[in-house]
Amino acid sequence: MLAASAHLRPGDFVAMYGELAAGRLSSARERFHALVPLIAALAQLGLIRDEVRAPMTPASAALRERLTSLALQ
């Protein structure tokens, strides 16, 4: 299964998968958390559904508010 947001940053998602495959969960988690703002922004724009599958976690309320304020500028 492929995340819709992976089409915009395929190299980052491939690197994250490589970290997972190598058993480097901490590094994979860091890579994913760097992608969360992209995923949240796409959801706020209505380009993807506002949901993620495990083991991914959704954007925090604070990040969503920050993205909204940036979009209104």
Secondary structure, 3 states (H helix, E strand, C coil): CCCHHHHCCHHHHHHHHHHHHCCCHHHHHHHHHHHHHHHHHHHHCCCCCCCCCCCCCCCCHHHHHHHHHHHCC
